[in-house]
Amino acid sequence: MDAVLWIIFGAIAGYIAGRIYGDPRPEGCLTNTVVGIAGSLLGGSMYYLITGRGWKREFSLPSLIVAILGSLLLIYVLRRLSRSRS
């Protein structure tokens, strides 16, 4: 059951990050979930590198903010990479 909650959390973070980034083309549910989960991992890693403190794996507003910021960074990097290939 815990894994299902993390998938839902990742989907929410990915959806919010996509809306903040202002992507003109809507992404699907699966893409939002993958970006949100990967962004959560990226954000948690960045938090650890910056503060030196472990990131708590709990459902809270600070965790959601870290996940959204990580997702925004991931979307930015992926968009830059896709533009450089075109």
Rosetta constraint file for C-alpha pairs under 8 A:
AtomPair CA 1 CA 5 HARMONIC 6.57 0.50
AtomPair CA 2 CA 6 HARMONIC 6.42 0.50
AtomPair CA 3 CA 7 HARMONIC 6.27 0.50
AtomPair CA 4 CA 8 HARMONIC 6.29 0.50
AtomPair CA 5 CA 9 HARMONIC 6.08 0.50
AtomPair CA 6 CA 10 HARMONIC 6.02 0.50
AtomPair CA 6 CA 37 HARMONIC 7.75 0.50
AtomPair CA 7 CA 11 HARMONIC 6.14 0.50
AtomPair CA 7 CA 33 HARMONIC 6.55 0.50
AtomPair CA 7 CA 37 HARMONIC 7.01 0.50
AtomPair CA 8 CA 12 HARMONIC 6.26 0.50
AtomPair CA 8 CA 33 HARMONIC 7.45 0.50
AtomPair CA 9 CA 13 HARMONIC 6.22 0.50
AtomPair CA 9 CA 36 HARMONIC 7.67 0.50
AtomPair CA 9 CA 37 HARMONIC 7.83 0.50
AtomPair CA 9 CA 59 HARMONIC 7.93 0.50
AtomPair CA 9 CA 64 HARMONIC 7.89 0.50
AtomPair CA 10 CA 14 HARMONIC 5.96 0.50
AtomPair CA 10 CA 32 HARMONIC 7.57 0.50
AtomPair CA 10 CA 33 HARMONIC 5.13 0.50
AtomPair CA 10 CA 34 HARMONIC 7.12 0.50
AtomPair CA 10 CA 35 HARMONIC 7.44 0.50
AtomPair CA 10 CA 36 HARMONIC 4.10 0.50
AtomPair CA 10 CA 37 HARMONIC 4.47 0.50
AtomPair CA 10 CA 40 HARMONIC 7.05 0.50
AtomPair CA 10 CA 67 HARMONIC 7.67 0.50
AtomPair CA 11 CA 15 HARMONIC 6.01 0.50
AtomPair CA 11 CA 29 HARMONIC 7.10 0.50
AtomPair CA 11 CA 30 HARMONIC 7.85 0.50
AtomPair CA 11 CA 32 HARMONIC 5.37 0.50
AtomPair CA 11 CA 33 HARMONIC 3.83 0.50
AtomPair CA 11 CA 34 HARMONIC 7.37 0.50
AtomPair CA 11 CA 35 HARMONIC 7.88 0.50
AtomPair CA 11 CA 36 HARMONIC 5.59 0.50
AtomPair CA 11 CA 37 HARMONIC 7.36 0.50
AtomPair CA 12 CA 16 HARMONIC 6.18 0.50
AtomPair CA 12 CA 32 HARMONIC 7.75 0.50
AtomPair CA 12 CA 33 HARMONIC 7.43 0.50
AtomPair CA 12 CA 36 HARMONIC 7.14 0.50
AtomPair CA 13 CA 17 HARMONIC 6.07 0.50
AtomPair CA 13 CA 32 HARMONIC 7.83 0.50
AtomPair CA 13 CA 33 HARMONIC 7.85 0.50
AtomPair CA 13 CA 36 HARMONIC 5.00 0.50
AtomPair CA 13 CA 37 HARMONIC 7.88 0.50
AtomPair CA 13 CA 40 HARMONIC 7.91 0.50
AtomPair CA 13 CA 64 HARMONIC 6.51 0.50
AtomPair CA 13 CA 67 HARMONIC 5.99 0.50
AtomPair CA 13 CA 68 HARMONIC 5.10 0.50
AtomPair CA 13 CA 71 HARMONIC 7.16 0.50
AtomPair CA 14 CA 18 HARMONIC 6.07 0.50
AtomPair CA 14 CA 31 HARMONIC 7.97 0.50
AtomPair CA 14 CA 32 HARMONIC 4.45 0.50
AtomPair CA 14 CA 33 HARMONIC 5.82 0.50
AtomPair CA 14 CA 34 HARMONIC 7.51 0.50
AtomPair CA 14 CA 35 HARMONIC 5.41 0.50
AtomPair CA 14 CA 36 HARMONIC 3.80 0.50
AtomPair CA 14 CA 37 HARMONIC 7.53 0.50
AtomPair CA 14 CA 39 HARMONIC 7.61 0.50
AtomPair CA 14 CA 68 HARMONIC 6.79 0.50
AtomPair CA 14 CA 71 HARMONIC 6.17 0.50
AtomPair CA 15 CA 19 HARMONIC 6.34 0.50
AtomPair CA 15 CA 32 HARMONIC 5.41 0.50
AtomPair CA 15 CA 33 HARMONIC 7.70 0.50
AtomPair CA 15 CA 36 HARMONIC 7.48 0.50
AtomPair CA 16 CA 20 HARMONIC 6.17 0.50
AtomPair CA 16 CA 68 HARMONIC 6.91 0.50
AtomPair CA 17 CA 21 HARMONIC 5.98 0.50
AtomPair CA 17 CA 36 HARMONIC 7.92 0.50
AtomPair CA 17 CA 68 HARMONIC 5.42 0.50
AtomPair CA 17 CA 69 HARMONIC 7.47 0.50
AtomPair CA 17 CA 71 HARMONIC 5.97 0.50
AtomPair CA 17 CA 72 HARMONIC 5.44 0.50
AtomPair CA 18 CA 22 HARMONIC 6.31 0.50
AtomPair CA 18 CA 23 HARMONIC 6.20 0.50
AtomPair CA 18 CA 27 HARMONIC 7.82 0.50
AtomPair CA 18 CA 32 HARMONIC 7.54 0.50
AtomPair CA 18 CA 72 HARMONIC 7.44 0.50
AtomPair CA 18 CA 75 HARMONIC 7.82 0.50
AtomPair CA 19 CA 23 HARMONIC 6.75 0.50
AtomPair CA 21 CA 72 HARMONIC 6.75 0.50
AtomPair CA 21 CA 75 HARMONIC 7.91 0.50
AtomPair CA 27 CA 31 HARMONIC 6.17 0.50
AtomPair CA 27 CA 32 HARMONIC 6.53 0.50
AtomPair CA 28 CA 32 HARMONIC 6.24 0.50
AtomPair CA 29 CA 33 HARMONIC 6.17 0.50
AtomPair CA 30 CA 34 HARMONIC 6.21 0.50
AtomPair CA 31 CA 35 HARMONIC 6.04 0.50
AtomPair CA 32 CA 36 HARMONIC 5.88 0.50
AtomPair CA 33 CA 37 HARMONIC 6.10 0.50
AtomPair CA 34 CA 38 HARMONIC 6.02 0.50
AtomPair CA 35 CA 39 HARMONIC 5.67 0.50
AtomPair CA 35 CA 71 HARMONIC 6.01 0.50
AtomPair CA 35 CA 74 HARMONIC 7.30 0.50
AtomPair CA 35 CA 75 HARMONIC 7.53 0.50
AtomPair CA 36 CA 40 HARMONIC 5.97 0.50
AtomPair CA 36 CA 67 HARMONIC 6.76 0.50
AtomPair CA 36 CA 68 HARMONIC 7.22 0.50
AtomPair CA 36 CA 71 HARMONIC 5.59 0.50
AtomPair CA 37 CA 41 HARMONIC 6.42 0.50
AtomPair CA 37 CA 67 HARMONIC 7.75 0.50
AtomPair CA 38 CA 42 HARMONIC 6.15 0.50
AtomPair CA 38 CA 70 HARMONIC 7.87 0.50
AtomPair CA 38 CA 71 HARMONIC 7.06 0.50
AtomPair CA 38 CA 74 HARMONIC 7.84 0.50
AtomPair CA 39 CA 43 HARMONIC 5.81 0.50
AtomPair CA 39 CA 67 HARMONIC 5.64 0.50
AtomPair CA 39 CA 68 HARMONIC 6.90 0.50
AtomPair CA 39 CA 69 HARMONIC 7.41 0.50
AtomPair CA 39 CA 70 HARMONIC 4.21 0.50
AtomPair CA 39 CA 71 HARMONIC 3.77 0.50
AtomPair CA 39 CA 72 HARMONIC 7.36 0.50
AtomPair CA 39 CA 73 HARMONIC 7.47 0.50
AtomPair CA 39 CA 74 HARMONIC 6.06 0.50
AtomPair CA 40 CA 44 HARMONIC 5.95 0.50
AtomPair CA 40 CA 66 HARMONIC 6.73 0.50
AtomPair CA 40 CA 67 HARMONIC 3.97 0.50
AtomPair CA 40 CA 68 HARMONIC 7.13 0.50
AtomPair CA 40 CA 70 HARMONIC 5.71 0.50
AtomPair CA 40 CA 71 HARMONIC 6.61 0.50
AtomPair CA 41 CA 45 HARMONIC 6.12 0.50
AtomPair CA 41 CA 67 HARMONIC 7.47 0.50
AtomPair CA 41 CA 70 HARMONIC 7.42 0.50
AtomPair CA 42 CA 46 HARMONIC 6.15 0.50
AtomPair CA 42 CA 67 HARMONIC 7.86 0.50
AtomPair CA 42 CA 70 HARMONIC 5.28 0.50
AtomPair CA 42 CA 71 HARMONIC 7.62 0.50
AtomPair CA 42 CA 74 HARMONIC 7.77 0.50
AtomPair CA 43 CA 47 HARMONIC 6.03 0.50
AtomPair CA 43 CA 66 HARMONIC 5.31 0.50
AtomPair CA 43 CA 67 HARMONIC 5.55 0.50
AtomPair CA 43 CA 68 HARMONIC 7.79 0.50
AtomPair CA 43 CA 69 HARMONIC 6.30 0.50
AtomPair CA 43 CA 70 HARMONIC 3.89 0.50
AtomPair CA 43 CA 71 HARMONIC 7.35 0.50
AtomPair CA 44 CA 48 HARMONIC 6.22 0.50
AtomPair CA 44 CA 55 HARMONIC 5.84 0.50
AtomPair CA 44 CA 66 HARMONIC 6.60 0.50
AtomPair CA 44 CA 67 HARMONIC 7.26 0.50
AtomPair CA 44 CA 70 HARMONIC 7.58 0.50
AtomPair CA 45 CA 49 HARMONIC 6.22 0.50
AtomPair CA 46 CA 50 HARMONIC 6.06 0.50
AtomPair CA 46 CA 70 HARMONIC 7.98 0.50
AtomPair CA 47 CA 51 HARMONIC 5.95 0.50
AtomPair CA 47 CA 52 HARMONIC 7.58 0.50
AtomPair CA 47 CA 53 HARMONIC 7.62 0.50
AtomPair CA 47 CA 54 HARMONIC 7.85 0.50
AtomPair CA 47 CA 55 HARMONIC 6.94 0.50
AtomPair CA 47 CA 66 HARMONIC 7.62 0.50
AtomPair CA 48 CA 52 HARMONIC 4.87 0.50
AtomPair CA 48 CA 53 HARMONIC 5.35 0.50
AtomPair CA 48 CA 54 HARMONIC 5.57 0.50
AtomPair CA 48 CA 55 HARMONIC 6.48 0.50
AtomPair CA 56 CA 63 HARMONIC 7.55 0.50
AtomPair CA 57 CA 63 HARMONIC 7.45 0.50
AtomPair CA 58 CA 63 HARMONIC 6.81 0.50
AtomPair CA 59 CA 63 HARMONIC 6.27 0.50
AtomPair CA 59 CA 64 HARMONIC 7.27 0.50
AtomPair CA 60 CA 64 HARMONIC 6.26 0.50
AtomPair CA 61 CA 65 HARMONIC 6.17 0.50
AtomPair CA 62 CA 66 HARMONIC 6.21 0.50
AtomPair CA 63 CA 67 HARMONIC 6.13 0.50
AtomPair CA 64 CA 68 HARMONIC 6.06 0.50
AtomPair CA 65 CA 69 HARMONIC 6.10 0.50
AtomPair CA 66 CA 70 HARMONIC 6.11 0.50
AtomPair CA 67 CA 71 HARMONIC 6.06 0.50
AtomPair CA 68 CA 72 HARMONIC 6.07 0.50
AtomPair CA 69 CA 73 HARMONIC 6.25 0.50
AtomPair CA 70 CA 74 HARMONIC 6.18 0.50
AtomPair CA 71 CA 75 HARMONIC 6.08 0.50
AtomPair CA 72 CA 76 HARMONIC 6.13 0.50
AtomPair CA 73 CA 77 HARMONIC 6.24 0.50
AtomPair CA 74 CA 78 HARMONIC 6.10 0.50
AtomPair CA 75 CA 79 HARMONIC 6.05 0.50
AtomPair CA 76 CA 80 HARMONIC 6.23 0.50
AtomPair CA 77 CA 81 HARMONIC 6.19 0.50
AtomPair CA 78 CA 82 HARMONIC 6.16 0.50
AtomPair CA 79 CA 83 HARMONIC 6.17 0.50
AtomPair CA 80 CA 84 HARMONIC 6.23 0.50
AtomPair CA 81 CA 85 HARMONIC 6.49 0.50
AtomPair CA 82 CA 86 HARMONIC 6.64 0.50
